[in-house]
């Protein structure tokens, strides 16, 4: 699922298997719900389906989409905290540069 933190809108999709094709379809759904110039940050685990050539190609076509991979050695709550911190730090840096 994807959450727009400003509006609270959730984009969700389920699939029987976790495949690269399903992940790319999900990414396409998320992109379709947002304006073309909006930055989109996706936080995912290190499942191989999230790192295929198909995903890399999709990301190359959508430079406004950034995927953040969680560390392999920490639990789910630690992963969310780290990813949120990384996004917040990048925003702070971007805010300072403008």
N, C-alpha and C positions, 0 to 999 in steps of 0.2 A: 504494500500500500504506500501511497505517497500523500503527504500532508502539506498543504499550502499554509504556512504558519501565520500569514496575514489574514486569510479569510476563513481558515478552519476547514476548507474543502478537502475531502479525502478522495483520492483516485485509487480504487482497488481492483485487483484482478487475481483470480485464482486459476491454477492449472493443475492437472493431474501429476505432471512431472516438472521438475525444475530444469528446463532446457534453455539453451541459448536463444532459440527462436521465441520461446515464451517471454524471456527477459527482454528481448528487443521489442516485441509487441507491447509489453508493458511500458517500456521507455517511450515508444511512439505514442501511446495513449497519454502519458504524462505530458509530453511535449505538445500534443494537440490541445491540451487544456490551458496552455500558457501562451502569453504573447511572445512573438519571435525574439525579442531582445531581452527577455527576462532570464536571469541566471537561474539554473536549476541544479541543485545539489542532491545527489542520490547516495545514500549510505547503504552499503551492501557487505555481506560477508565474503569470504574468499572462495566461494563455490566456483568450480571451474567454468560453469555456464556463464558466469559474470565476466569472464576474461577471454572470450573467444575472438577469432578474427571478425566474426559478424558483429560483435559488440564494439570492437575497436573501430570498425568501419562506420557503424552508426554514430559513435561519438565524434569521429572525424567530420561527419556530415552535419553535426549539431554542436558547434564549438561552445554554445551557451550551456551545455550539459556537462557537469563534472561528476565523476563517480569517485566516492571515497571508500576505500576498502578498510575494513576493520582489521586490527592486528589479530594474528592467529592465536596468540597465547593468552588472551584475556576473555573473561566471561561477557555475556550479552550486555549487562548494564555498564560495564567498563567500556565496551565498544561504543555504545551510544554516547557516553560522556566524552570520550576522546574525539569522536567525529564531530560532535557539537562544538567542542573547544576549538578544533581545527578550523571549522567554518567561522566561528566567532573571531578567531585571531586573524583570519584572512580578511574579514569585513573590517576589522579595526585597522589593518594595514592599508586596505583600499581607501578607507575614509580619510586616513592621514595623508595619502598621496594626492587626494583631489582637493 
